[in-house]
Amino acid sequence: LFIGVARDITERRALLAEVRHHARHDDLTGLCNRREFERQMNLLFQSAKAENFQHVMLYVDLDQFKFVNDSCGHMAGDELLRQLAVHTQKEVRKNDTFARLGGDEFGVLLENCGIDQALEIAEKLRQSIAGFRFQWNGRSFDISASIGVCAITRESESPAAVLSNADAACYVAKDKGRNRVQLFDGRK
């Protein structure tokens, strides 16, 4: 005699997949969230140390986001971030990590990427953002971004240092007039 019980776990699996997605992705943009970005950064940092691979981090900060938010409200700012995330995703490679780090700041992890290729990708991303026009309630806004670029190599101090260096390069780009790409040069 054999007695069996069968259960349909399709709904449970779907719910679990949804929970996993929300744990790793930004609700507003659908991009990876900061937690997932940091997890991926740690993995790339470890591979750079152990296997001598080179990766690159891009730190992207929108130049006019505060103006849109202040003049049109947070709903407009949220919509700008949503549209821009969709618009710019095509500029990064499929195996790269594109994340919203918070507010109007984004990070891109370019896996197995040299500096020259990373600078090309960063420039394409900058141009794509600069070519984007945001429309809200009959108003039109030009958007631009400053992008800091920092290599992740065997010599990198820590994931936090890479993030800090890419952020510092981004602020140099802003100081030089915004809407540009700046490589972190590593000099103290």
C-alpha positions, 0 to 999 in steps of 0.5 A: 500500500502506498499513500502520497500527498502532492502539493502545488508549490508554484505559487510559493515559488513565485512568491519566493522569487518576488521576495528575492527580486525585491531584496536585490532591486530598487523598487523605483527604478528596477535596477539593483539596489545598494545592498546588491551593488555592494555584494557584487562589488565584494565579489569583484574585489575578491576576484581582483585580489585572488585572480588578478582580474581588473574591473572598473566602477563608475559612479554616476551623479545626475547634475540637474536632479535637484532642480527638477525635484525642487521645481516640479516635486518628488513625483517628477523626480521619481519619474525622471529616475524611472525613465532614465534607468530604462533609457541608460540600461542599454549603455552597459554590458549585460554582465555588468551591475547597474545600480541605484545607490540612492537619490540621484546617484548610480553605480556601474560595476564593469566586470573584466574591463580595462580602463580604456574600455571603461572610459568608452562605456562611461562616455557613452553613458554620459552622452546617453544621459545628456541626450535625454530630455525629460518632459513633465507637465508641459516642461522640458528638462535637459539632464546631464551627469558627472561620472567618476571612474575607478579601477578595481585591481589587486592593488585596491585597498578595499571595496569601500575605498573603491567606492570613495575614490570613484565618488571623489573622481565624480566630484572632480568632474563636477568641479570641472564644470559637470557633464563629464567623465573623470578618471581617479588617478590614485595620487594622494 
